[in-house]
């Protein structure tokens, strides 16, 4: 039996997760600049993991909550 691929566990701020999920779900990955095809695949994999592992607390939020998360994440950017 082959070993499964190694994995990494990440802990994200909820607002970051909402912003990332919304961006990934609404972006045409073919238009994202990449330097290697694996980069696009990794983004698609991340979207898939959000859809598979995240509960509706992140994947089924209303537009107002997405806007609030975007404000929260951008608030302390400093640039």
Buried (B, 14 or more C-beta within 10 A) or exposed (E): EEEEEEEEEEEBEBBBBBBBBBBBEEEEEEEEEEEEEEEBEEBEEBBEBBEEEBEEEBBEBEEEBBEBBBEBBEEEEEE
